[in-house]
Amino acid sequence: MEYGIVFPHNEIGVDPSAVREFVQGAEGLGFTHLLIYDHVLGADAKRPGGWSGPYDKDVAFHEPFVTFGFIAAVTKRIELVTAVLVLPQRQTALVAKQAAEVDQLSGGRLRLGIGTGWNEVEYEGLGASFRDRGRRQEEQVELLRALWREGSLTFRGKYHTVTQAGINPLPRREIPIWFGGSVDPLLRRAARLGQGWLPIMSPNDAAKEAIDKLKGYLAAESRRFEDFGIQAQAQYRGGDVDRWRRHRDRWDALGATHLSVATQSAELANVADHLRAAERYLSAVRS
Protein backbone atom coordinates (compact mmCIF):
# COMPACT_ATOMS: atom_id res chain seq x y z
CA MET A 1 0.00 0.00 0.00
CA GLU A 2 1.28 3.45 -0.94
CA TYR A 3 0.11 6.36 1.20
CA GLY A 4 -0.72 9.75 -0.25
CA ILE A 5 -2.35 13.02 0.72
CA VAL A 6 -5.14 15.16 -0.74
CA PHE A 7 -4.33 18.79 -1.53
CA PRO A 8 -6.62 20.83 0.79
CA HIS A 9 -8.03 22.87 -2.08
CA ASN A 10 -10.51 25.03 -0.19
CA GLU A 11 -8.31 25.68 2.87
CA ILE A 12 -4.79 26.15 1.51
CA GLY A 13 -5.50 29.64 0.14
CA VAL A 14 -3.57 31.33 -2.66
CA ASP A 15 -0.32 32.22 -0.88
CA PRO A 16 2.44 30.44 -2.84
CA SER A 17 4.52 30.04 0.32
CA ALA A 18 1.66 28.11 1.97
CA VAL A 19 1.33 25.80 -1.03
CA ARG A 20 5.09 25.24 -1.01
CA GLU A 21 5.14 24.57 2.73
CA PHE A 22 2.32 22.03 2.44
CA VAL A 23 3.66 20.02 -0.49
CA GLN A 24 7.26 20.03 0.71
CA GLY A 25 6.05 19.02 4.16
CA ALA A 26 3.96 16.19 2.73
CA GLU A 27 6.91 14.94 0.69
CA GLY A 28 9.17 15.19 3.72
CA LEU A 29 6.77 13.10 5.81
CA GLY A 30 7.04 10.31 3.25
CA PHE A 31 3.75 10.55 1.37
CA THR A 32 4.30 9.06 -2.08
CA HIS A 33 1.56 10.88 -3.97
CA LEU A 34 -0.53 14.05 -3.89
CA LEU A 35 -4.15 14.17 -5.12
CA ILE A 36 -5.77 17.33 -6.44
CA TYR A 37 -9.47 17.75 -7.26
CA ASP A 38 -10.79 19.54 -10.34
CA HIS A 39 -13.66 21.96 -10.88
CA VAL A 40 -13.46 24.96 -13.19
CA LEU A 41 -16.75 26.67 -12.34
CA GLY A 42 -18.88 26.84 -9.22
CA ALA A 43 -22.58 27.61 -9.46
CA ASP A 44 -24.08 30.60 -7.67
CA ALA A 45 -26.71 29.45 -5.17
CA LYS A 46 -28.83 32.44 -6.23
CA ARG A 47 -29.03 31.28 -9.85
CA PRO A 48 -32.51 30.68 -11.36
CA GLY A 49 -33.89 27.47 -9.94
CA GLY A 50 -31.49 27.55 -7.00
CA TRP A 51 -28.63 25.17 -6.40
CA SER A 52 -28.29 22.03 -4.29
CA GLY A 53 -24.95 20.62 -5.46
CA PRO A 54 -22.20 19.56 -3.05
CA TYR A 55 -20.25 22.76 -3.71
CA ASP A 56 -20.90 26.22 -5.11
CA LYS A 57 -18.99 29.30 -6.22
CA ASP A 58 -17.68 29.91 -2.70
CA VAL A 59 -15.69 26.66 -2.62
CA ALA A 60 -12.19 27.17 -4.02
CA PHE A 61 -10.52 24.74 -6.43
CA HIS A 62 -6.98 25.29 -7.70
CA GLU A 63 -6.54 24.51 -11.41
CA PRO A 64 -4.70 21.16 -11.48
CA PHE A 65 -2.20 21.63 -14.31
CA VAL A 66 -1.15 25.14 -13.30
CA THR A 67 -0.85 24.09 -9.66
CA PHE A 68 1.13 20.99 -10.55
CA GLY A 69 3.51 23.11 -12.61
CA PHE A 70 4.26 25.10 -9.46
CA ILE A 71 4.45 22.01 -7.25
CA ALA A 72 6.80 20.26 -9.68
CA ALA A 73 9.30 23.07 -9.18
CA VAL A 74 9.34 22.85 -5.38
CA THR A 75 9.28 19.05 -4.89
CA LYS A 76 11.45 16.17 -6.05
CA ARG A 77 9.72 12.83 -5.58
CA ILE A 78 6.02 13.05 -4.82
CA GLU A 79 3.70 11.77 -7.56
CA LEU A 80 1.15 14.28 -8.90
CA VAL A 81 -2.35 12.87 -9.36
CA THR A 82 -5.55 14.44 -10.69
CA ALA A 83 -8.45 12.90 -8.80
CA VAL A 84 -10.20 13.49 -11.01
CA LEU A 85 -9.86 15.76 -14.01
CA VAL A 86 -13.31 16.20 -15.58
CA LEU A 87 -12.01 15.27 -19.01
CA PRO A 88 -15.06 15.58 -21.33
CA GLN A 89 -15.60 19.24 -20.46
CA ARG A 90 -12.03 20.03 -21.59
CA GLN A 91 -10.44 20.19 -25.05
CA THR A 92 -8.56 16.93 -25.58
CA ALA A 93 -5.56 18.26 -27.48
CA LEU A 94 -5.08 21.00 -24.89
CA VAL A 95 -5.21 18.42 -22.06
CA ALA A 96 -2.61 16.36 -23.93
CA LYS A 97 -0.37 19.41 -24.18
CA GLN A 98 -0.82 20.45 -20.55
CA ALA A 99 -0.31 16.94 -19.20
CA ALA A 100 2.81 16.46 -21.32
CA GLU A 101 4.23 19.72 -20.00
CA VAL A 102 3.60 18.78 -16.37
CA ASP A 103 5.11 15.36 -16.96
CA GLN A 104 8.23 16.91 -18.47
CA LEU A 105 8.67 19.56 -15.77
CA SER A 106 8.06 17.10 -12.93
CA GLY A 107 10.46 14.46 -14.25
CA GLY A 108 7.73 11.98 -15.14
CA ARG A 109 5.63 12.25 -11.98
CA LEU A 110 2.12 12.83 -13.39
CA ARG A 111 -0.70 10.30 -13.04
CA LEU A 112 -3.83 11.44 -14.86
CA GLY A 113 -7.01 10.47 -13.06
CA ILE A 114 -10.04 11.28 -15.20
CA GLY A 115 -13.80 11.37 -14.68
CA THR A 116 -16.95 12.43 -16.47
CA GLY A 117 -18.26 14.76 -13.76
CA TRP A 118 -21.78 15.53 -12.59
CA ASN A 119 -22.13 19.32 -12.83
CA GLU A 120 -24.16 20.27 -15.91
CA VAL A 121 -23.74 23.96 -15.08
CA GLU A 122 -19.99 23.57 -15.47
CA TYR A 123 -20.33 21.80 -18.82
CA GLU A 124 -22.59 24.58 -20.07
CA GLY A 125 -20.12 27.27 -19.05
CA LEU A 126 -17.28 25.46 -20.81
CA GLY A 127 -19.27 24.92 -24.01
CA ALA A 128 -19.21 21.12 -23.78
CA SER A 129 -21.97 18.54 -24.16
CA PHE A 130 -23.11 16.92 -20.91
CA ARG A 131 -25.31 14.28 -22.57
CA ASP A 132 -22.64 12.20 -24.31
CA ARG A 133 -19.74 12.78 -21.93
CA GLY A 134 -19.06 9.08 -21.30
CA ARG A 135 -18.76 8.17 -24.96
CA ARG A 136 -16.63 11.22 -25.62
CA GLN A 137 -14.30 10.33 -22.74
CA GLU A 138 -13.49 7.00 -24.35
CA GLU A 139 -12.45 8.65 -27.61
CA GLN A 140 -10.50 11.27 -25.67
CA VAL A 141 -8.32 8.59 -24.06
CA GLU A 142 -7.53 7.14 -27.47
CA LEU A 143 -6.55 10.57 -28.81
CA LEU A 144 -4.54 11.51 -25.72
CA ARG A 145 -2.38 8.43 -26.06
CA ALA A 146 -1.92 8.97 -29.78
CA LEU A 147 -0.83 12.57 -29.20
CA TRP A 148 1.62 11.50 -26.48
CA ARG A 149 3.12 8.85 -28.76
CA GLU A 150 3.36 10.47 -32.17
CA GLY A 151 4.94 13.71 -33.26
CA SER A 152 2.43 14.03 -36.10
CA LEU A 153 -0.82 12.14 -36.63
CA THR A 154 -4.11 12.13 -38.44
CA PHE A 155 -7.08 11.20 -36.28
CA ARG A 156 -10.70 10.89 -37.40
CA GLY A 157 -13.19 10.15 -34.65
CA LYS A 158 -16.81 10.90 -33.87
CA TYR A 159 -15.86 13.87 -31.69
CA HIS A 160 -12.32 14.78 -32.78
CA THR A 161 -10.45 15.54 -35.96
CA VAL A 162 -6.68 16.07 -36.11
CA THR A 163 -5.02 16.34 -39.50
CA GLN A 164 -1.25 15.85 -39.64
CA ALA A 165 -0.49 17.66 -36.41
CA GLY A 166 0.94 16.91 -32.99
CA ILE A 167 2.08 18.34 -29.68
CA ASN A 168 5.68 19.29 -28.92
CA PRO A 169 7.26 18.59 -26.48
CA LEU A 170 6.01 15.06 -25.97
CA PRO A 171 5.81 13.65 -22.44
CA ARG A 172 8.64 11.53 -21.06
CA ARG A 173 6.48 8.42 -21.37
CA GLU A 174 2.85 7.47 -21.96
CA ILE A 175 1.23 9.09 -18.95
CA PRO A 176 -0.79 6.58 -16.90
CA ILE A 177 -4.55 7.12 -16.99
CA TRP A 178 -6.78 6.04 -14.11
CA PHE A 179 -10.58 6.25 -14.15
CA GLY A 180 -12.85 7.68 -11.48
CA GLY A 181 -16.50 6.70 -11.04
CA SER A 182 -18.46 3.60 -10.15
CA VAL A 183 -21.20 3.04 -12.73
CA ASP A 184 -20.92 -0.14 -14.78
CA PRO A 185 -19.95 1.46 -18.15
CA LEU A 186 -17.13 3.29 -16.37
CA LEU A 187 -15.83 0.11 -14.77
CA ARG A 188 -15.81 -1.60 -18.17
CA ARG A 189 -13.98 1.38 -19.66
CA ALA A 190 -11.42 1.38 -16.86
CA ALA A 191 -10.74 -2.33 -17.31
CA ARG A 192 -10.31 -1.91 -21.06
CA LEU A 193 -8.37 1.36 -21.19
CA GLY A 194 -7.04 2.31 -17.76
CA GLN A 195 -4.14 1.51 -15.48
CA GLY A 196 -6.25 1.95 -12.36
CA TRP A 197 -9.48 2.99 -10.66
CA LEU A 198 -10.21 5.85 -8.25
CA PRO A 199 -13.29 5.00 -6.17
CA ILE A 200 -15.08 7.69 -4.17
CA MET A 201 -16.67 5.36 -1.61
CA SER A 202 -16.04 3.50 1.60
CA PRO A 203 -14.55 -0.02 1.66
CA ASN A 204 -18.02 -1.52 1.90
CA ASP A 205 -20.17 -4.03 0.02
CA ALA A 206 -20.64 -1.62 -2.89
CA ALA A 207 -16.87 -1.26 -3.25
CA LYS A 208 -16.42 -5.04 -3.13
CA GLU A 209 -19.09 -5.47 -5.79
CA ALA A 210 -17.41 -2.90 -8.03
CA ILE A 211 -13.99 -4.52 -7.58
CA ASP A 212 -15.42 -7.96 -8.31
CA LYS A 213 -16.85 -6.54 -11.53
CA LEU A 214 -13.49 -4.99 -12.37
CA LYS A 215 -11.78 -8.34 -11.87
CA GLY A 216 -14.19 -9.95 -14.32
CA TYR A 217 -13.86 -7.17 -16.88
CA LEU A 218 -10.06 -7.24 -16.63
CA ALA A 219 -10.01 -10.99 -17.12
CA ALA A 220 -12.18 -10.58 -20.22
CA GLU A 221 -9.51 -8.20 -21.57
CA SER A 222 -6.77 -10.76 -20.71
CA ARG A 223 -5.46 -8.40 -18.06
CA ARG A 224 -4.38 -9.23 -14.50
CA PHE A 225 -6.00 -7.56 -11.51
CA GLU A 226 -2.57 -7.62 -9.84
CA ASP A 227 -1.30 -5.20 -12.49
CA PHE A 228 -4.21 -2.79 -11.97
CA GLY A 229 -4.19 0.00 -9.36
CA ILE A 230 -6.90 1.07 -6.92
CA GLN A 231 -6.62 4.55 -5.39
CA ALA A 232 -8.76 4.84 -2.25
CA GLN A 233 -9.22 7.87 0.00
CA ALA A 234 -9.54 8.35 3.76
CA GLN A 235 -10.75 11.23 5.93
CA TYR A 236 -8.76 12.57 8.85
CA ARG A 237 -11.88 14.27 10.21
CA GLY A 238 -13.77 12.26 12.80
CA GLY A 239 -11.21 9.48 12.96
CA ASP A 240 -8.74 8.07 15.44
CA VAL A 241 -5.90 5.59 15.27
CA ASP A 242 -8.11 2.51 15.52
CA ARG A 243 -10.65 3.77 12.99
CA TRP A 244 -7.96 4.74 10.46
CA ARG A 245 -6.32 1.32 10.77
CA ARG A 246 -9.60 -0.55 10.35
CA HIS A 247 -10.38 1.56 7.29
CA ARG A 248 -6.93 0.81 5.83
CA ASP A 249 -7.28 -2.91 6.56
CA ARG A 250 -10.64 -3.09 4.78
CA TRP A 251 -9.24 -1.39 1.68
CA ASP A 252 -6.17 -3.60 1.81
CA ALA A 253 -8.38 -6.70 1.89
CA LEU A 254 -10.22 -5.42 -1.20
CA GLY A 255 -6.97 -5.02 -3.11
CA ALA A 256 -6.32 -1.27 -2.89
CA THR A 257 -2.80 -0.28 -3.90
CA HIS A 258 -2.95 3.39 -2.86
CA LEU A 259 -4.63 5.23 0.01
CA SER A 260 -4.67 9.02 0.40
CA VAL A 261 -5.79 11.02 3.42
CA ALA A 262 -7.83 14.24 3.17
CA THR A 263 -7.24 16.66 6.03
CA GLN A 264 -9.69 19.37 4.99
CA SER A 265 -12.98 20.06 6.82
CA ALA A 266 -11.38 19.13 10.15
CA GLU A 267 -11.21 22.66 11.59
CA LEU A 268 -7.46 22.90 11.08
CA ALA A 269 -6.22 26.46 11.27
CA ASN A 270 -3.13 26.52 9.07
CA VAL A 271 -0.64 24.51 7.02
CA ALA A 272 1.24 23.35 10.09
CA ASP A 273 -1.98 21.92 11.54
CA HIS A 274 -2.72 20.08 8.29
CA LEU A 275 0.76 18.57 8.27
CA ARG A 276 0.56 17.54 11.92
CA ALA A 277 -2.77 15.83 11.21
CA ALA A 278 -1.30 14.12 8.16
CA GLU A 279 1.70 12.91 10.15
CA ARG A 280 -0.58 11.49 12.85
CA TYR A 281 -2.59 9.61 10.24
CA LEU A 282 0.48 8.29 8.44
CA SER A 283 2.07 7.08 11.67
CA ALA A 284 -1.13 5.22 12.53
CA VAL A 285 -1.60 3.40 9.23
CA ARG A 286 2.07 2.53 8.82
CA SER A 287 2.21 0.82 12.21
C-alpha positions in Angstrom: 0.0 0.0 0.0 1.3 3.5 -0.9 0.1 6.4 1.2 -0.7 9.8 -0.3 -2.4 13.0 0.7 -5.1 15.2 -0.7 -4.3 18.8 -1.5 -6.6 20.8 0.8 -8.0 22.9 -2.1 -10.5 25.0 -0.2 -8.3 25.7 2.9 -4.8 26.2 1.5 -5.5 29.6 0.1 -3.6 31.3 -2.7 -0.3 32.2 -0.9 2.4 30.4 -2.8 4.5 30.0 0.3 1.7 28.1 2.0 1.3 25.8 -1.0 5.1 25.2 -1.0 5.1 24.6 2.7 2.3 22.0 2.4 3.7 20.0 -0.5 7.3 20.0 0.7 6.1 19.0 4.2 4.0 16.2 2.7 6.9 14.9 0.7 9.2 15.2 3.7 6.8 13.1 5.8 7.0 10.3 3.2 3.7 10.6 1.4 4.3 9.1 -2.1 1.6 10.9 -4.0 -0.5 14.1 -3.9 -4.1 14.2 -5.1 -5.8 17.3 -6.4 -9.5 17.8 -7.3 -10.8 19.5 -10.3 -13.7 22.0 -10.9 -13.5 25.0 -13.2 -16.8 26.7 -12.3 -18.9 26.8 -9.2 -22.6 27.6 -9.5 -24.1 30.6 -7.7 -26.7 29.4 -5.2 -28.8 32.4 -6.2 -29.0 31.3 -9.9 -32.5 30.7 -11.4 -33.9 27.5 -9.9 -31.5 27.6 -7.0 -28.6 25.2 -6.4 -28.3 22.0 -4.3 -24.9 20.6 -5.5 -22.2 19.6 -3.1 -20.2 22.8 -3.7 -20.9 26.2 -5.1 -19.0 29.3 -6.2 -17.7 29.9 -2.7 -15.7 26.7 -2.6 -12.2 27.2 -4.0 -10.5 24.7 -6.4 -7.0 25.3 -7.7 -6.5 24.5 -11.4 -4.7 21.2 -11.5 -2.2 21.6 -14.3 -1.1 25.1 -13.3 -0.9 24.1 -9.7 1.1 21.0 -10.5 3.5 23.1 -12.6 4.3 25.1 -9.5 4.5 22.0 -7.2 6.8 20.3 -9.7 9.3 23.1 -9.2 9.3 22.8 -5.4 9.3 19.0 -4.9 11.5 16.2 -6.0 9.7 12.8 -5.6 6.0 13.0 -4.8 3.7 11.8 -7.6 1.2 14.3 -8.9 -2.3 12.9 -9.4 -5.5 14.4 -10.7 -8.5 12.9 -8.8 -10.2 13.5 -11.0 -9.9 15.8 -14.0 -13.3 16.2 -15.6 -12.0 15.3 -19.0 -15.1 15.6 -21.3 -15.6 19.2 -20.5 -12.0 20.0 -21.6 -10.4 20.2 -25.1 -8.6 16.9 -25.6 -5.6 18.3 -27.5 -5.1 21.0 -24.9 -5.2 18.4 -22.1 -2.6 16.4 -23.9 -0.4 19.4 -24.2 -0.8 20.5 -20.6 -0.3 16.9 -19.2 2.8 16.5 -21.3 4.2 19.7 -20.0 3.6 18.8 -16.4 5.1 15.4 -17.0 8.2 16.9 -18.5 8.7 19.6 -15.8 8.1 17.1 -12.9 10.5 14.5 -14.2 7.7 12.0 -15.1 5.6 12.3 -12.0 2.1 12.8 -13.4 -0.7 10.3 -13.0 -3.8 11.4 -14.9 -7.0 10.5 -13.1 -10.0 11.3 -15.2 -13.8 11.4 -14.7 -17.0 12.4 -16.5 -18.3 14.8 -13.8 -21.8 15.5 -12.6 -22.1 19.3 -12.8 -24.2 20.3 -15.9 -23.7 24.0 -15.1 -20.0 23.6 -15.5 -20.3 21.8 -18.8 -22.6 24.6 -20.1 -20.1 27.3 -19.1 -17.3 25.5 -20.8 -19.3 24.9 -24.0 -19.2 21.1 -23.8 -22.0 18.5 -24.2 -23.1 16.9 -20.9 -25.3 14.3 -22.6 -22.6 12.2 -24.3 -19.7 12.8 -21.9 -19.1 9.1 -21.3 -18.8 8.2 -25.0 -16.6 11.2 -25.6 -14.3 10.3 -22.7 -13.5 7.0 -24.4 -12.4 8.7 -27.6 -10.5 11.3 -25.7 -8.3 8.6 -24.1 -7.5 7.1 -27.5 -6.6 10.6 -28.8 -4.5 11.5 -25.7 -2.4 8.4 -26.1 -1.9 9.0 -29.8 -0.8 12.6 -29.2 1.6 11.5 -26.5 3.1 8.9 -28.8 3.4 10.5 -32.2 4.9 13.7 -33.3 2.4 14.0 -36.1 -0.8 12.1 -36.6 -4.1 12.1 -38.4 -7.1 11.2 -36.3 -10.7 10.9 -37.4 -13.2 10.1 -34.6 -16.8 10.9 -33.9 -15.9 13.9 -31.7 -12.3 14.8 -32.8 -10.4 15.5 -36.0 -6.7 16.1 -36.1 -5.0 16.3 -39.5 -1.3 15.8 -39.6 -0.5 17.7 -36.4 0.9 16.9 -33.0 2.1 18.3 -29.7 5.7 19.3 -28.9 7.3 18.6 -26.5 6.0 15.1 -26.0 5.8 13.7 -22.4 8.6 11.5 -21.1 6.5 8.4 -21.4 2.9 7.5 -22.0 1.2 9.1 -19.0 -0.8 6.6 -16.9 -4.6 7.1 -17.0 -6.8 6.0 -14.1 -10.6 6.3 -14.1 -12.9 7.7 -11.5 -16.5 6.7 -11.0 -18.5 3.6 -10.1 -21.2 3.0 -12.7 -20.9 -0.1 -14.8 -20.0 1.5 -18.1 -17.1 3.3 -16.4 -15.8 0.1 -14.8 -15.8 -1.6 -18.2 -14.0 1.4 -19.7 -11.4 1.4 -16.9 -10.7 -2.3 -17.3 -10.3 -1.9 -21.1 -8.4 1.4 -21.2 -7.0 2.3 -17.8 -4.1 1.5 -15.5 -6.2 2.0 -12.4 -9.5 3.0 -10.7 -10.2 5.9 -8.2 -13.3 5.0 -6.2 -15.1 7.7 -4.2 -16.7 5.4 -1.6 -16.0 3.5 1.6 -14.5 0.0 1.7 -18.0 -1.5 1.9 -20.2 -4.0 0.0 -20.6 -1.6 -2.9 -16.9 -1.3 -3.2 -16.4 -5.0 -3.1 -19.1 -5.5 -5.8 -17.4 -2.9 -8.0 -14.0 -4.5 -7.6 -15.4 -8.0 -8.3 -16.8 -6.5 -11.5 -13.5 -5.0 -12.4 -11.8 -8.3 -11.9 -14.2 -10.0 -14.3 -13.9 -7.2 -16.9 -10.1 -7.2 -16.6 -10.0 -11.0 -17.1 -12.2 -10.6 -20.2 -9.5 -8.2 -21.6 -6.8 -10.8 -20.7 -5.5 -8.4 -18.1 -4.4 -9.2 -14.5 -6.0 -7.6 -11.5 -2.6 -7.6 -9.8 -1.3 -5.2 -12.5 -4.2 -2.8 -12.0 -4.2 0.0 -9.4 -6.9 1.1 -6.9 -6.6 4.5 -5.4 -8.8 4.8 -2.2 -9.2 7.9 0.0 -9.5 8.4 3.8 -10.7 11.2 5.9 -8.8 12.6 8.9 -11.9 14.3 10.2 -13.8 12.3 12.8 -11.2 9.5 13.0 -8.7 8.1 15.4 -5.9 5.6 15.3 -8.1 2.5 15.5 -10.6 3.8 13.0 -8.0 4.7 10.5 -6.3 1.3 10.8 -9.6 -0.5 10.4 -10.4 1.6 7.3 -6.9 0.8 5.8 -7.3 -2.9 6.6 -10.6 -3.1 4.8 -9.2 -1.4 1.7 -6.2 -3.6 1.8 -8.4 -6.7 1.9 -10.2 -5.4 -1.2 -7.0 -5.0 -3.1 -6.3 -1.3 -2.9 -2.8 -0.3 -3.9 -2.9 3.4 -2.9 -4.6 5.2 0.0 -4.7 9.0 0.4 -5.8 11.0 3.4 -7.8 14.2 3.2 -7.2 16.7 6.0 -9.7 19.4 5.0 -13.0 20.1 6.8 -11.4 19.1 10.2 -11.2 22.7 11.6 -7.5 22.9 11.1 -6.2 26.5 11.3 -3.1 26.5 9.1 -0.6 24.5 7.0 1.2 23.3 10.1 -2.0 21.9 11.5 -2.7 20.1 8.3 0.8 18.6 8.3 0.6 17.5 11.9 -2.8 15.8 11.2 -1.3 14.1 8.2 1.7 12.9 10.2 -0.6 11.5 12.9 -2.6 9.6 10.2 0.5 8.3 8.4 2.1 7.1 11.7 -1.1 5.2 12.5 -1.6 3.4 9.2 2.1 2.5 8.8 2.2 0.8 12.2 
